[in-house]
Amino acid sequence: MPALRFDWRWLALFAIIIVLANTRSLPWPLTALALALPAGWLLYQAAQTLGISLPGGRPSTRVTYWRGRRIETSGPPRRNALWNRANLAPGLLYGVVGLALALAALAVVARNLGI
């Protein structure tokens, strides 16, 4: 029988739903933040899934073992240059939902700033 595992994403989703359900009684910056944080996370996940390199990431190094010695070389990792078709649908889904949440956060900020 598998052990019960805790996943923080369900807790985050539950907290976001609670915040969005109470938008009338909460200050608008909290609502915008509740939309912007998951939007950023989803857009980051979309970029990782689609294999898009983001600025500010760790420098990629390749590790090779030769005659028992570890050799680290800089450069791109050994991957296909083309996208993996299996990652295309999840990556696009993450991207579309993340973009919709980002636009909703931007709309909340623009509405309350009178733009």
VOLUM-778204 format. One record per atom (N, C-alpha, C, O): x, y, z; atom name. Coordinates in Angstrom, 1 decimal, m for minus. Example, Ala and Ser with C-alpha at 12.3 -4.5 7.8 and 13.67 -1.06 7.14 Angstrom:
residues 2
u = 13.2; v = m5.7; w = 7.8; atome = N
u = 12.3; v = m4.5; w = 7.8; atome = CA
u = 13.2; v = m3.3; w = 7.8; atome = C
u = 14.2; v = m3.3; w = 8.5; atome = O
u = 12.8; v = m2.2; w = 7.1; atome = N
u = 13.7; v = m1.1; w = 7.1; atome = CA
u = 12.9; v = 0.0; w = 7.9; atome = C
u = 13.4; v = 1.1; w = 8.0; atome = O
END
This chain:
residues 115
u = 0.8; v = m1.2; w = 0.0; atome = N
u = 0.0; v = 0.0; w = 0.0; atome = CA
u = 0.9; v = 1.2; w = 0.0; atome = C
u = 1.7; v = 1.4; w = 0.9; atome = O
u = 0.7; v = 2.1; w = m1.0; atome = N
u = 1.6; v = 3.3; w = m1.0; atome = CA
u = 1.3; v = 4.3; w = 0.1; atome = C
u = 0.2; v = 4.4; w = 0.6; atome = O
u = 2.3; v = 5.0; w = 0.5; atome = N
u = 2.2; v = 6.0; w = 1.6; atome = CA
u = 1.5; v = 7.2; w = 1.1; atome = C
u = 1.6; v = 7.6; w = m0.1; atome = O
u = 0.9; v = 7.9; w = 2.0; atome = N
u = 0.2; v = 9.2; w = 1.6; atome = CA
u = 1.3; v = 10.3; w = 1.5; atome = C
u = 2.0; v = 10.5; w = 2.4; atome = O
u = 1.3; v = 11.0; w = 0.4; atome = N
u = 2.3; v = 12.0; w = 0.2; atome = CA
u = 1.6; v = 13.4; w = 0.2; atome = C
u = 0.4; v = 13.5; w = m0.1; atome = O
u = 2.4; v = 14.4; w = 0.7; atome = N
u = 1.9; v = 15.7; w = 0.8; atome = CA
u = 2.5; v = 16.5; w = m0.4; atome = C
u = 3.7; v = 16.5; w = m0.6; atome = O
u = 1.6; v = 17.2; w = m1.1; atome = N
u = 2.1; v = 18.0; w = m2.2; atome = CA
u = 1.7; v = 19.5; w = m1.9; atome = C
u = 0.5; v = 19.8; w = m1.8; atome = O
u = 2.7; v = 20.4; w = m1.9; atome = N
u = 2.4; v = 21.8; w = m1.5; atome = CA
u = 1.6; v = 22.5; w = m2.6; atome = C
u = 1.0; v = 23.5; w = m2.2; atome = O
u = 1.5; v = 22.0; w = m3.8; atome = N
u = 0.8; v = 22.7; w = m4.8; atome = CA
u = m0.7; v = 22.6; w = m4.5; atome = C
u = m1.5; v = 23.6; w = m4.9; atome = O
u = m1.2; v = 21.6; w = m3.9; atome = N
u = m2.7; v = 21.5; w = m3.6; atome = CA
u = m3.0; v = 22.5; w = m2.5; atome = C
u = m4.0; v = 23.2; w = m2.5; atome = O
u = m2.1; v = 22.7; w = m1.5; atome = N
u = m2.3; v = 23.7; w = m0.5; atome = CA
u = m2.3; v = 25.1; w = m1.1; atome = C
u = m3.1; v = 26.0; w = m0.7; atome = O
u = m1.4; v = 25.4; w = m2.0; atome = N
u = m1.3; v = 26.7; w = m2.7; atome = CA
u = m2.6; v = 26.9; w = m3.5; atome = C
u = m3.1; v = 28.0; w = m3.5; atome = O
u = m3.0; v = 25.9; w = m4.2; atome = N
u = m4.3; v = 26.1; w = m5.0; atome = CA
u = m5.5; v = 26.4; w = m4.1; atome = C
u = m6.3; v = 27.2; w = m4.4; atome = O
u = m5.5; v = 25.7; w = m3.0; atome = N
u = m6.6; v = 25.9; w = m2.0; atome = CA
u = m6.5; v = 27.4; w = m1.4; atome = C
u = m7.6; v = 28.0; w = m1.3; atome = O
u = m5.3; v = 27.8; w = m1.1; atome = N
u = m5.2; v = 29.2; w = m0.6; atome = CA
u = m5.6; v = 30.2; w = m1.7; atome = C
u = m6.2; v = 31.2; w = m1.4; atome = O
u = m5.2; v = 30.0; w = m2.9; atome = N
u = m5.5; v = 30.9; w = m4.0; atome = CA
u = m7.0; v = 31.0; w = m4.2; atome = C
u = m7.6; v = 32.0; w = m4.4; atome = O
u = m7.7; v = 29.8; w = m4.2; atome = N
u = m9.2; v = 29.8; w = m4.3; atome = CA
u = m9.8; v = 30.5; w = m3.2; atome = C
u = m10.8; v = 31.3; w = m3.4; atome = O
u = m9.3; v = 30.4; w = m2.0; atome = N
u = m9.9; v = 31.1; w = m0.8; atome = CA
u = m9.7; v = 32.6; w = m1.0; atome = C
u = m10.7; v = 33.4; w = m0.8; atome = O
u = m8.5; v = 33.1; w = m1.5; atome = N
u = m8.3; v = 34.5; w = m1.7; atome = CA
u = m9.2; v = 35.0; w = m2.8; atome = C
u = m9.8; v = 36.1; w = m2.7; atome = O
u = m9.3; v = 34.3; w = m3.9; atome = N
u = m10.1; v = 34.8; w = m5.0; atome = CA
u = m11.6; v = 34.8; w = m4.7; atome = C
u = m12.4; v = 35.5; w = m5.3; atome = O
u = m12.0; v = 33.9; w = m3.8; atome = N
u = m13.5; v = 33.9; w = m3.4; atome = CA
u = m13.8; v = 35.0; w = m2.5; atome = C
u = m15.0; v = 35.4; w = m2.4; atome = O
u = m12.8; v = 35.6; w = m1.9; atome = N
u = m13.1; v = 36.7; w = m1.0; atome = CA
u = m12.5; v = 38.0; w = m1.5; atome = C
u = m12.1; v = 38.9; w = m0.7; atome = O
u = m12.5; v = 38.2; w = m2.8; atome = N
u = m11.9; v = 39.4; w = m3.4; atome = CA
u = m12.6; v = 40.7; w = m3.0; atome = C
u = m12.0; v = 41.8; w = m2.9; atome = O
u = m13.9; v = 40.7; w = m2.7; atome = N
u = m14.6; v = 41.9; w = m2.3; atome = CA
u = m14.2; v = 42.4; w = m0.9; atome = C
u = m14.2; v = 43.6; w = m0.7; atome = O
u = m13.8; v = 41.5; w = 0.0; atome = N
u = m13.5; v = 41.9; w = 1.3; atome = CA
u = m12.0; v = 42.1; w = 1.5; atome = C
u = m11.6; v = 42.6; w = 2.6; atome = O
u = m11.1; v = 41.7; w = 0.6; atome = N
u = m9.7; v = 41.8; w = 0.7; atome = CA
u = m9.2; v = 42.9; w = 0.0; atome = C
u = m9.8; v = 43.4; w = m1.0; atome = O
u = m8.0; v = 43.5; w = 0.3; atome = N
u = m7.4; v = 44.6; w = m0.4; atome = CA
u = m7.0; v = 44.1; w = m1.8; atome = C
u = m6.6; v = 43.0; w = m2.0; atome = O
u = m7.1; v = 45.0; w = m2.8; atome = N
u = m6.8; v = 44.6; w = m4.2; atome = CA
u = m5.4; v = 44.2; w = m4.4; atome = C
u = m5.1; v = 43.4; w = m5.2; atome = O
u = m4.4; v = 44.8; w = m3.7; atome = N
u = m3.0; v = 44.2; w = m3.9; atome = CA
u = m2.8; v = 42.8; w = m3.6; atome = C
u = m2.1; v = 42.0; w = m4.2; atome = O
u = m3.6; v = 42.3; w = m2.6; atome = N
u = m3.5; v = 40.9; w = m2.2; atome = CA
u = m4.2; v = 40.0; w = m3.3; atome = C
u = m3.7; v = 38.9; w = m3.6; atome = O
u = m5.2; v = 40.5; w = m3.9; atome = N
u = m5.8; v = 39.8; w = m5.0; atome = CA
u = m4.9; v = 39.8; w = m6.2; atome = C
u = m4.8; v = 38.7; w = m6.9; atome = O
u = m4.3; v = 40.9; w = m6.5; atome = N
u = m3.3; v = 40.9; w = m7.7; atome = CA
u = m2.2; v = 40.0; w = m7.4; atome = C
u = m1.7; v = 39.3; w = m8.3; atome = O
u = m1.7; v = 40.0; w = m6.2; atome = N
u = m0.6; v = 39.1; w = m5.8; atome = CA
u = m1.0; v = 37.6; w = m5.9; atome = C
u = m0.2; v = 36.8; w = m6.4; atome = O
u = m2.2; v = 37.3; w = m5.5; atome = N
u = m2.7; v = 35.9; w = m5.6; atome = CA
u = m2.9; v = 35.5; w = m7.0; atome = C
u = m2.9; v = 34.3; w = m7.3; atome = O
u = m3.0; v = 36.4; w = m7.9; atome = N
u = m3.1; v = 36.0; w = m9.4; atome = CA
u = m1.7; v = 36.0; w = m10.0; atome = C
u = m1.4; v = 35.2; w = m10.9; atome = O
u = m0.8; v = 36.9; w = m9.6; atome = N
u = 0.5; v = 37.1; w = m10.2; atome = CA
u = 1.4; v = 36.0; w = m9.8; atome = C
u = 2.2; v = 35.5; w = m10.7; atome = O
u = 1.4; v = 35.5; w = m8.6; atome = N
u = 2.3; v = 34.5; w = m8.2; atome = CA
u = 2.1; v = 33.2; w = m8.9; atome = C
u = 3.1; v = 32.6; w = m9.4; atome = O
u = 0.9; v = 32.6; w = m9.0; atome = N
u = 0.8; v = 31.4; w = m9.7; atome = CA
u = 1.0; v = 31.6; w = m11.2; atome = C
u = 1.4; v = 30.7; w = m11.9; atome = O
u = 0.7; v = 32.8; w = m11.7; atome = N
u = 1.0; v = 33.1; w = m13.1; atome = CA
u = 2.4; v = 33.0; w = m13.4; atome = C
u = 2.8; v = 32.4; w = m14.4; atome = O
u = 3.3; v = 33.6; w = m12.6; atome = N
u = 4.7; v = 33.5; w = m12.8; atome = CA
u = 5.2; v = 32.1; w = m12.7; atome = C
u = 6.1; v = 31.7; w = m13.5; atome = O
u = 4.7; v = 31.3; w = m11.7; atome = N
u = 5.1; v = 29.9; w = m11.6; atome = CA
u = 4.7; v = 29.1; w = m12.8; atome = C
u = 5.5; v = 28.3; w = m13.3; atome = O
u = 3.5; v = 29.3; w = m13.3; atome = N
u = 3.0; v = 28.5; w = m14.4; atome = CA
u = 3.8; v = 28.9; w = m15.7; atome = C
u = 4.1; v = 28.0; w = m16.5; atome = O
u = 4.1; v = 30.2; w = m15.9; atome = N
u = 4.9; v = 30.6; w = m17.0; atome = CA
u = 6.4; v = 30.0; w = m16.9; atome = C
u = 7.0; v = 29.6; w = m17.9; atome = O
u = 6.9; v = 30.0; w = m15.7; atome = N
u = 8.2; v = 29.3; w = m15.5; atome = CA
u = 8.2; v = 27.8; w = m15.9; atome = C
u = 9.1; v = 27.3; w = m16.5; atome = O
u = 7.1; v = 27.2; w = m15.4; atome = N
u = 6.9; v = 25.7; w = m15.7; atome = CA
u = 6.8; v = 25.5; w = m17.2; atome = C
u = 7.3; v = 24.5; w = m17.8; atome = O
u = 6.1; v = 26.4; w = m17.9; atome = N
u = 5.9; v = 26.3; w = m19.3; atome = CA
u = 7.2; v = 26.4; w = m20.0; atome = C
u = 7.5; v = 25.7; w = m21.0; atome = O
u = 8.1; v = 27.4; w = m19.6; atome = N
u = 9.4; v = 27.6; w = m20.2; atome = CA
u = 10.2; v = 26.3; w = m20.0; atome = C
u = 11.0; v = 25.9; w = m20.9; atome = O
u = 10.2; v = 25.8; w = m18.8; atome = N
u = 11.0; v = 24.6; w = m18.5; atome = CA
u = 10.5; v = 23.4; w = m19.3; atome = C
u = 11.3; v = 22.6; w = m19.9; atome = O
u = 9.2; v = 23.2; w = m19.4; atome = N
u = 8.6; v = 22.1; w = m20.2; atome = CA
u = 8.9; v = 22.2; w = m21.6; atome = C
u = 9.2; v = 21.2; w = m22.3; atome = O
u = 8.9; v = 23.4; w = m22.2; atome = N
u = 9.1; v = 23.5; w = m23.6; atome = CA
u = 10.6; v = 23.6; w = m23.9; atome = C
u = 11.0; v = 23.6; w = m25.1; atome = O
u = 11.5; v = 23.7; w = m22.9; atome = N
u = 12.9; v = 23.7; w = m23.1; atome = CA
u = 13.4; v = 25.1; w = m23.5; atome = C
u = 14.5; v = 25.2; w = m24.1; atome = O
u = 12.7; v = 26.1; w = m23.1; atome = N
u = 13.2; v = 27.5; w = m23.4; atome = CA
u = 14.1; v = 27.9; w = m22.3; atome = C
u = 13.8; v = 27.8; w = m21.1; atome = O
u = 15.3; v = 28.4; w = m22.6; atome = N
u = 16.3; v = 28.8; w = m21.6; atome = CA
u = 15.9; v = 30.2; w = m21.1; atome = C
u = 15.7; v = 31.1; w = m21.9; atome = O
u = 16.0; v = 30.3; w = m19.8; atome = N
u = 15.6; v = 31.6; w = m19.2; atome = CA
u = 16.9; v = 32.3; w = m18.8; atome = C
u = 17.9; v = 31.7; w = m18.4; atome = O
u = 16.9; v = 33.7; w = m18.9; atome = N
u = 18.1; v = 34.4; w = m18.4; atome = CA
u = 18.2; v = 34.3; w = m16.9; atome = C
u = 17.2; v = 34.2; w = m16.2; atome = O
u = 19.5; v = 34.3; w = m16.4; atome = N
u = 19.7; v = 34.2; w = m15.0; atome = CA
u = 19.7; v = 32.8; w = m14.5; atome = C
u = 19.8; v = 32.6; w = m13.2; atome = O
u = 19.6; v = 31.8; w = m15.3; atome = N
u = 19.7; v = 30.4; w = m14.9; atome = CA
u = 21.1; v = 30.0; w = m14.6; atome = C
u = 22.0; v = 30.7; w = m14.8; atome = O
u = 21.2; v = 28.8; w = m14.0; atome = N
u = 22.5; v = 28.2; w = m13.8; atome = CA
u = 23.2; v = 28.0; w = m15.1; atome = C
u = 22.6; v = 27.5; w = m16.0; atome = O
u = 24.5; v = 28.2; w = m15.1; atome = N
u = 25.3; v = 27.9; w = m16.3; atome = CA
u = 25.3; v = 26.3; w = m16.4; atome = C
u = 25.5; v = 25.6; w = m15.5; atome = O
u = 25.1; v = 25.9; w = m17.7; atome = N
u = 25.0; v = 24.5; w = m17.9; atome = CA
u = 26.4; v = 23.9; w = m18.0; atome = C
u = 27.2; v = 24.4; w = m18.8; atome = O
u = 26.6; v = 22.9; w = m17.3; atome = N
u = 27.9; v = 22.2; w = m17.4; atome = CA
u = 27.6; v = 20.7; w = m17.7; atome = C
u = 26.6; v = 20.1; w = m17.2; atome = O
u = 28.5; v = 20.1; w = m18.5; atome = N
u = 28.4; v = 18.7; w = m18.8; atome = CA
u = 29.5; v = 18.0; w = m18.0; atome = C
u = 30.6; v = 18.5; w = m17.9; atome = O
u = 29.2; v = 16.9; w = m17.4; atome = N
u = 30.1; v = 16.1; w = m16.7; atome = CA
u = 30.5; v = 14.9; w = m17.5; atome = C
u = 29.6; v = 14.1; w = m17.9; atome = O
u = 31.8; v = 14.6; w = m17.6; atome = N
u = 32.3; v = 13.5; w = m18.4; atome = CA
u = 33.3; v = 12.8; w = m17.5; atome = C
u = 34.1; v = 13.5; w = m16.8; atome = O
u = 33.3; v = 11.5; w = m17.5; atome = N
u = 34.3; v = 10.7; w = m16.7; atome = CA
u = 35.3; v = 10.1; w = m17.7; atome = C
u = 34.8; v = 9.4; w = m18.7; atome = O
u = 36.5; v = 10.3; w = m17.6; atome = N
u = 37.6; v = 9.8; w = m18.4; atome = CA
u = 38.7; v = 9.2; w = m17.6; atome = C
u = 39.3; v = 10.0; w = m16.8; atome = O
u = 39.0; v = 8.0; w = m17.7; atome = N
u = 40.0; v = 7.3; w = m16.9; atome = CA
u = 39.8; v = 7.5; w = m15.4; atome = C
u = 40.8; v = 7.8; w = m14.7; atome = O
u = 38.6; v = 7.5; w = m15.0; atome = N
u = 38.3; v = 7.6; w = m13.5; atome = CA
u = 38.3; v = 9.0; w = m13.0; atome = C
u = 38.2; v = 9.3; w = m11.8; atome = O
u = 38.5; v = 10.0; w = m13.9; atome = N
u = 38.5; v = 11.4; w = m13.4; atome = CA
u = 37.3; v = 12.1; w = m13.9; atome = C
u = 36.8; v = 11.8; w = m15.0; atome = O
u = 36.8; v = 13.0; w = m13.1; atome = N
u = 35.6; v = 13.8; w = m13.4; atome = CA
u = 36.0; v = 15.1; w = m14.2; atome = C
u = 36.9; v = 15.8; w = m13.7; atome = O
u = 35.4; v = 15.3; w = m15.3; atome = N
u = 35.8; v = 16.5; w = m16.1; atome = CA
u = 34.5; v = 17.2; w = m16.4; atome = C
u = 33.5; v = 16.7; w = m16.9; atome = O
u = 34.4; v = 18.5; w = m16.0; atome = N
u = 33.3; v = 19.3; w = m16.2; atome = CA
u = 33.6; v = 20.3; w = m17.4; atome = C
u = 34.6; v = 21.0; w = m17.3; atome = O
u = 32.7; v = 20.3; w = m18.3; atome = N
u = 32.9; v = 21.2; w = m19.5; atome = CA
u = 31.7; v = 22.1; w = m19.6; atome = C
u = 30.6; v = 21.7; w = m19.3; atome = O
u = 31.9; v = 23.3; w = m20.0; atome = N
u = 30.8; v = 24.2; w = m20.1; atome = CA
u = 30.3; v = 24.1; w = m21.5; atome = C
u = 30.9; v = 23.6; w = m22.4; atome = O
u = 29.0; v = 24.5; w = m21.7; atome = N
u = 28.4; v = 24.5; w = m23.0; atome = CA
u = 27.0; v = 23.9; w = m22.8; atome = C
u = 26.6; v = 23.6; w = m21.7; atome = O
u = 26.3; v = 23.8; w = m23.9; atome = N
u = 24.9; v = 23.4; w = m23.9; atome = CA
u = 24.9; v = 21.9; w = m23.5; atome = C
u = 25.8; v = 21.1; w = m23.9; atome = O
u = 23.8; v = 21.5; w = m22.8; atome = N
u = 23.7; v = 20.0; w = m22.6; atome = CA
u = 23.4; v = 19.3; w = m23.8; atome = C
u = 23.0; v = 19.8; w = m24.8; atome = O
u = 23.6; v = 18.0; w = m23.8; atome = N
u = 23.3; v = 17.1; w = m25.0; atome = CA
u = 21.8; v = 16.9; w = m25.0; atome = C
u = 21.3; v = 15.9; w = m24.4; atome = O
u = 21.2; v = 17.6; w = m25.8; atome = N
u = 19.7; v = 17.5; w = m26.0; atome = CA
u = 19.4; v = 17.7; w = m27.5; atome = C
u = 20.2; v = 18.2; w = m28.2; atome = O
u = 18.2; v = 17.3; w = m27.8; atome = N
u = 17.7; v = 17.5; w = m29.1; atome = CA
u = 17.4; v = 19.0; w = m29.2; atome = C
u = 16.9; v = 19.6; w = m28.3; atome = O
u = 17.7; v = 19.6; w = m30.4; atome = N
u = 17.4; v = 21.0; w = m30.5; atome = CA
u = 15.9; v = 21.3; w = m30.7; atome = C
u = 15.4; v = 22.3; w = m30.4; atome = O
u = 15.2; v = 20.3; w = m31.2; atome = N
u = 13.8; v = 20.4; w = m31.4; atome = CA
u = 13.0; v = 20.0; w = m30.2; atome = C
u = 13.5; v = 19.3; w = m29.3; atome = O
u = 11.8; v = 20.6; w = m30.1; atome = N
u = 11.0; v = 20.3; w = m28.9; atome = CA
u = 10.5; v = 18.9; w = m29.0; atome = C
u = 10.3; v = 18.3; w = m30.0; atome = O
u = 10.3; v = 18.3; w = m27.8; atome = N
u = 9.8; v = 17.0; w = m27.7; atome = CA
u = 8.2; v = 17.1; w = m27.8; atome = C
u = 7.6; v = 17.9; w = m27.1; atome = O
u = 7.7; v = 16.4; w = m28.7; atome = N
u = 6.2; v = 16.5; w = m29.0; atome = CA
u = 5.4; v = 16.1; w = m27.8; atome = C
u = 4.3; v = 16.6; w = m27.6; atome = O
u = 5.9; v = 15.3; w = m26.9; atome = N
u = 5.2; v = 14.9; w = m25.7; atome = CA
u = 5.1; v = 16.0; w = m24.7; atome = C
u = 4.2; v = 16.1; w = m23.9; atome = O
u = 6.0; v = 17.0; w = m24.8; atome = N
u = 6.0; v = 18.1; w = m23.9; atome = CA
u = 5.3; v = 19.3; w = m24.4; atome = C
u = 5.1; v = 20.3; w = m23.7; atome = O
u = 4.9; v = 19.3; w = m25.7; atome = N
u = 4.2; v = 20.4; w = m26.3; atome = CA
u = 2.9; v = 20.8; w = m25.7; atome = C
u = 2.6; v = 21.9; w = m25.4; atome = O
u = 2.0; v = 19.8; w = m25.5; atome = N
u = 0.7; v = 20.1; w = m25.0; atome = CA
u = 0.7; v = 20.5; w = m23.5; atome = C
u = 0.1; v = 21.5; w = m23.2; atome = O
u = 1.5; v = 19.9; w = m22.6; atome = N
u = 1.5; v = 20.4; w = m21.2; atome = CA
u = 2.2; v = 21.8; w = m21.2; atome = C
u = 1.7; v = 22.7; w = m20.4; atome = O
u = 3.2; v = 22.0; w = m22.0; atome = N
u = 3.9; v = 23.3; w = m22.0; atome = CA
u = 2.9; v = 24.4; w = m22.5; atome = C
u = 2.9; v = 25.5; w = m21.9; atome = O
u = 2.2; v = 24.2; w = m23.5; atome = N
u = 1.2; v = 25.2; w = m24.0; atome = CA
u = 0.1; v = 25.4; w = m23.0; atome = C
u = m0.4; v = 26.5; w = m22.8; atome = O
u = m0.4; v = 24.3; w = m22.3; atome = N
u = m1.4; v = 24.5; w = m21.3; atome = CA
u = m0.9; v = 25.3; w = m20.1; atome = C
u = m1.6; v = 26.2; w = m19.7; atome = O
u = 0.3; v = 25.1; w = m19.7; atome = N
u = 0.9; v = 25.9; w = m18.6; atome = CA
u = 1.0; v = 27.3; w = m19.0; atome = C
u = 0.7; v = 28.2; w = m18.3; atome = O
u = 1.4; v = 27.5; w = m20.3; atome = N
u = 1.6; v = 28.9; w = m20.8; atome = CA
u = 0.4; v = 29.7; w = m20.9; atome = C
u = 0.3; v = 30.8; w = m20.6; atome = O
u = m0.7; v = 29.0; w = m21.5; atome = N
u = m2.0; v = 29.7; w = m21.7; atome = CA
u = m2.6; v = 30.1; w = m20.3; atome = C
u = m3.1; v = 31.2; w = m20.2; atome = O
u = m2.6; v = 29.1; w = m19.4; atome = N
u = m3.2; v = 29.4; w = m18.1; atome = CA
u = m2.4; v = 30.5; w = m17.3; atome = C
u = m3.0; v = 31.3; w = m16.7; atome = O
u = m1.1; v = 30.4; w = m17.4; atome = N
u = m0.2; v = 31.4; w = m16.8; atome = CA
u = m0.4; v = 32.7; w = m17.4; atome = C
u = m0.5; v = 33.7; w = m16.7; atome = O
u = m0.5; v = 32.8; w = m18.7; atome = N
u = m0.8; v = 34.1; w = m19.4; atome = CA
u = m2.1; v = 34.7; w = m19.0; atome = C
u = m2.3; v = 35.9; w = m18.8; atome = O
u = m3.1; v = 33.8; w = m18.9; atome = N
u = m4.5; v = 34.3; w = m18.5; atome = CA
u = m4.4; v = 34.9; w = m17.1; atome = C
u = m5.1; v = 35.9; w = m16.8; atome = O
u = m3.8; v = 34.2; w = m16.2; atome = N
u = m3.7; v = 34.7; w = m14.8; atome = CA
u = m2.9; v = 36.0; w = m14.7; atome = C
u = m3.2; v = 36.9; w = m14.0; atome = O
u = m1.8; v = 36.1; w = m15.5; atome = N
u = m1.0; v = 37.3; w = m15.5; atome = CA
u = m1.8; v = 38.5; w = m16.1; atome = C
u = m1.7; v = 39.6; w = m15.6; atome = O
u = m2.6; v = 38.2; w = m17.1; atome = N
u = m3.5; v = 39.3; w = m17.7; atome = CA
u = m4.6; v = 39.7; w = m16.7; atome = C
u = m4.9; v = 40.9; w = m16.6; atome = O
u = m5.1; v = 38.7; w = m15.9; atome = N
u = m6.1; v = 39.0; w = m14.9; atome = CA
u = m5.5; v = 39.9; w = m13.8; atome = C
u = m6.1; v = 40.8; w = m13.3; atome = O
u = m4.3; v = 39.6; w = m13.4; atome = N
u = m3.6; v = 40.4; w = m12.3; atome = CA
u = m3.3; v = 41.8; w = m12.9; atome = C
u = m3.5; v = 42.7; w = m12.1; atome = O
u = m2.9; v = 41.9; w = m14.1; atome = N
u = m2.7; v = 43.2; w = m14.7; atome = CA
u = m4.0; v = 44.0; w = m14.8; atome = C
u = m4.0; v = 45.2; w = m14.6; atome = O
u = m5.1; v = 43.3; w = m15.1; atome = N
u = m6.4; v = 44.0; w = m15.1; atome = CA
u = m6.9; v = 44.5; w = m13.8; atome = C
u = m7.4; v = 45.6; w = m13.6; atome = O
u = m6.6; v = 43.7; w = m12.7; atome = N
u = m6.9; v = 44.1; w = m11.3; atome = CA
u = m6.1; v = 45.4; w = m11.0; atome = C
u = m6.7; v = 46.3; w = m10.4; atome = O
u = m4.9; v = 45.4; w = m11.3; atome = N
u = m4.0; v = 46.5; w = m11.0; atome = CA
u = m4.5; v = 47.7; w = m11.8; atome = C
u = m4.6; v = 48.8; w = m11.2; atome = O
u = m4.7; v = 47.6; w = m13.1; atome = N
u = m5.1; v = 48.7; w = m13.9; atome = CA
u = m6.5; v = 49.3; w = m13.5; atome = C
u = m6.7; v = 50.5; w = m13.5; atome = O
u = m7.4; v = 48.4; w = m13.1; atome = N
u = m8.7; v = 48.9; w = m12.7; atome = CA
u = m8.6; v = 49.7; w = m11.4; atome = C
u = m9.3; v = 50.7; w = m11.3; atome = O
u = m7.8; v = 49.3; w = m10.5; atome = N
u = m7.7; v = 50.0; w = m9.2; atome = CA
u = m6.8; v = 51.2; w = m9.2; atome = C
u = m6.9; v = 52.0; w = m8.3; atome = O
u = m6.0; v = 51.3; w = m10.2; atome = N
u = m5.2; v = 52.5; w = m10.4; atome = CA
u = m5.8; v = 53.5; w = m11.3; atome = C
u = m5.3; v = 54.6; w = m11.4; atome = O
u = m6.9; v = 53.1; w = m11.9; atome = N
u = m7.7; v = 54.1; w = m12.7; atome = CA
u = m7.1; v = 54.2; w = m14.1; atome = C
u = m7.3; v = 55.3; w = m14.7; atome = O
u = m6.4; v = 53.2; w = m14.6; atome = N
u = m5.9; v = 53.3; w = m15.9; atome = CA
u = m6.8; v = 52.8; w = m16.9; atome = C
u = m6.5; v = 52.8; w = m18.1; atome = O
END
